[in-house]
């Protein structure tokens, strides 16, 4: 799809084959970001890793985050932190006497795990996992920043008078601004997307009790009923992984990719793409494309199992039918952490509890509308009653 917005050519890739052309075959030509208000006014004037133009400075930021934050060793070192915060979440749910806003508690768990990993301390609450007004305020700020970063801004499509330093600053030492920008990326990107993905997954499982029962069966077989699930169990939870893939397909945290810009003119599938054109990838549409998926609107994890239609598909940017983290050079830097967190949180919630919708709502009546914004949030929060299903001592260890 080609659009003309102001003075800017905008190309939208809405199929897996076209996305592969842009993000794989021509990835080097579409590795930079176009100037935009979000990068300038929210991301410290493009000093971060998300909006920074492609070049030596961006590669340095990417390398630092990959080695020190998201490498396998770094993630393994912080495994006890993530598991402890998930235990706090489970404990808070187990002691709940009334209905709970699941997304609210997921947010608190996730932001405290990120805070301990990035800054060495729990940011909100006393470690009990109970609802915290400051955490709610922080989430509101994150949502507002996401909306500001992704809002359609007419100035992005009309030539600006001021020039931008698209090459960045040379050198190998990070400035205070770049450090703050990196922390901003980690908190903004991780705070909203991970809890939202888990909330969508739980909503789908509640709506599909047979699928929920199969996940229960797998968890009970692998983990048992006397302890909580751990990250080390995740590789053995094949059906749970298929459930997560199906959530990523139907409810990608970023339904529309962040924009990229064509460094030079090129040809894609016989169409001329001019230099300076903006590229958007419609991840949401690709995941629901009937040319790629049978019954695309149905929640069916079995499609990712042996014998299913996409048994070998992964979400790490290699299979363009499902690219919730993007693909190519600009793939989400925190993908590895995000995958661990959504799988662990979902596994813990399903394993430790049976779930009942609040106020007598029937599962088939659950509102599955999507809210507006750069991230794919639920229109209505998921209000539930958690019912503990494990041995009592499992919740206190």
KABELKA-V611825 format. One record per residue. N is the residue number from 1. PSI is psi in degrees with one decimal (NA if undefined). Layout:
N;PSI, N;PSI
//
This chain:
1;134.9, 2;131.2, 3;154.6, 4;105.9, 5;108.6, 6;-120.4, 7;12.1, 8;131.6, 9;128.3, 10;126.2, 11;131.0, 12;121.5, 13;117.9, 14;17.4, 15;156.7, 16;-40.9, 17;-40.1, 18;-41.0, 19;-39.6, 20;-37.4, 21;-44.9, 22;-45.2, 23;-6.8, 24;-61.7, 25;-43.6, 26;27.5, 27;-41.5, 28;-28.4, 29;-16.8, 30;40.5, 31;-4.7, 32;168.3, 33;145.1, 34;152.5, 35;136.0, 36;158.7, 37;-35.7, 38;-46.6, 39;-34.7, 40;-47.8, 41;-20.2, 42;-38.2, 43;41.6, 44;45.5, 45;49.6, 46;23.5, 47;8.2, 48;-169.9, 49;-19.3, 50;-48.5, 51;-8.1, 52;142.1, 53;151.9, 54;135.2, 55;-171.0, 56;-39.9, 57;-42.2, 58;-41.2, 59;-35.2, 60;-46.8, 61;-41.3, 62;-41.4, 63;-42.7, 64;-46.0, 65;-37.6, 66;-39.3, 67;-45.0, 68;-17.7, 69;-39.8, 70;10.8, 71;162.6, 72;-40.5, 73;-44.6, 74;-42.8, 75;-39.2, 76;-38.5, 77;-33.7, 78;9.3, 79;-44.6, 80;-33.0, 81;-48.7, 82;-43.1, 83;-36.1, 84;-42.8, 85;-34.8, 86;-36.8, 87;-38.9, 88;-43.9, 89;-48.3, 90;-41.1, 91;-41.0, 92;-40.3, 93;-38.1, 94;-29.4, 95;1.1, 96;133.2, 97;-14.0, 98;180.0, 99;151.8, 100;150.2, 101;100.6, 102;-43.3, 103;-35.7, 104;-45.0, 105;-33.8, 106;-41.9, 107;-46.2, 108;-44.3, 109;-47.5, 110;-44.5, 111;-32.2, 112;-35.7, 113;-44.1, 114;-42.7, 115;-41.5, 116;-33.5, 117;-40.7, 118;-33.5, 119;-2.1, 120;14.9, 121;152.4, 122;131.9, 123;-34.2, 124;143.8, 125;179.0, 126;12.4, 127;3.7, 128;-15.7, 129;3.3, 130;162.2, 131;135.7, 132;120.5, 133;-35.6, 134;-37.6, 135;-39.1, 136;-40.6, 137;-40.0, 138;-41.6, 139;-40.9, 140;-38.1, 141;-41.3, 142;-45.1, 143;-41.5, 144;-41.7, 145;-40.6, 146;-39.7, 147;-41.2, 148;-38.0, 149;-31.1, 150;0.5, 151;146.0, 152;118.5, 153;118.1, 154;-29.2, 155;-22.2, 156;-17.4, 157;7.7, 158;130.6, 159;129.0, 160;159.2, 161;-32.5, 162;148.4, 163;153.5, 164;142.5, 165;89.3, 166;-10.4, 167;-19.6, 168;179.4, 169;133.7, 170;160.5, 171;168.6, 172;-0.1, 173;131.2, 174;140.2, 175;167.2, 176;-36.8, 177;-42.9, 178;-36.7, 179;-44.6, 180;-37.6, 181;-40.0, 182;-44.3, 183;-39.8, 184;-46.1, 185;-47.8, 186;-42.7, 187;-42.8, 188;-46.5, 189;-42.2, 190;-27.6, 191;-39.8, 192;-39.4, 193;-44.3, 194;-53.4, 195;-36.6, 196;-42.6, 197;-42.9, 198;-40.7, 199;-42.2, 200;-42.0, 201;-45.8, 202;-37.5, 203;-43.3, 204;-39.5, 205;-38.3, 206;-35.8, 207;-17.9, 208;80.0, 209;-28.3, 210;-36.9, 211;-42.4, 212;-43.0, 213;-37.5, 214;-37.0, 215;-42.4, 216;-46.6, 217;-43.4, 218;-45.3, 219;-43.0, 220;-34.9, 221;-42.1, 222;-41.6, 223;-37.8, 224;-173.0, 225;7.3, 226;-1.0, 227;166.3, 228;155.1, 229;148.7, 230;168.6, 231;-31.2, 232;-18.8, 233;-21.5, 234;-41.7, 235;-20.0, 236;0.9, 237;73.8, 238;-44.5, 239;-38.3, 240;-41.8, 241;-38.0, 242;-38.5, 243;-43.3, 244;-40.0, 245;-40.7, 246;-34.9, 247;-44.9, 248;-34.7, 249;-49.1, 250;-30.0, 251;62.2, 252;136.0, 253;-35.3, 254;93.9, 255;-27.7, 256;127.5, 257;156.2, 258;147.6, 259;148.4, 260;166.0, 261;142.3, 262;117.5, 263;-34.5, 264;162.6, 265;150.5, 266;177.1, 267;127.9, 268;117.3, 269;38.4, 270;-1.8, 271;136.7, 272;124.7, 273;113.1, 274;153.7, 275;136.6, 276;-2.2, 277;144.7, 278;134.5, 279;130.2, 280;139.5, 281;121.4, 282;85.3, 283;-37.8, 284;-46.0, 285;-38.2, 286;-40.1, 287;-15.5, 288;16.6, 289;117.3, 290;-14.8, 291;-16.7, 292;-28.4, 293;135.4, 294;139.3, 295;61.8, 296;-21.3, 297;-6.1, 298;141.1, 299;104.4, 300;87.6, 301;-25.5, 302;-19.0, 303;-18.7, 304;4.3, 305;162.6, 306;131.3, 307;-14.0, 308;179.7, 309;-27.3, 310;61.4, 311;-22.7, 312;6.0, 313;137.7, 314;173.4, 315;17.1, 316;20.9, 317;6.4, 318;-26.2, 319;110.8, 320;-1.9, 321;-19.5, 322;98.7, 323;63.7, 324;-22.2, 325;7.8, 326;-163.8, 327;166.9, 328;-161.6, 329;-30.6, 330;19.6, 331;150.6, 332;124.7, 333;-30.9, 334;19.9, 335;-45.6, 336;-41.1, 337;-43.7, 338;-42.4, 339;-42.8, 340;-42.8, 341;-46.1, 342;-36.7, 343;-44.1, 344;-45.5, 345;-43.8, 346;-45.3, 347;-42.9, 348;-42.1, 349;-43.8, 350;-42.1, 351;-41.5, 352;-15.7, 353;151.5, 354;154.3, 355;139.4, 356;132.9, 357;146.8, 358;156.0, 359;27.9, 360;15.9, 361;132.9, 362;143.7, 363;-39.6, 364;-12.1, 365;1.0, 366;129.9, 367;120.0, 368;22.8, 369;148.9, 370;140.0, 371;164.2, 372;163.3, 373;174.0, 374;-31.7, 375;155.7, 376;89.9, 377;157.7, 378;142.2, 379;-39.3, 380;141.2, 381;152.9, 382;106.0, 383;122.5, 384;163.3, 385;118.2, 386;133.1, 387;109.4, 388;139.2, 389;0.8, 390;172.8, 391;143.9, 392;-39.6, 393;-16.8, 394;-28.5, 395;-10.8, 396;-0.6, 397;NA
//
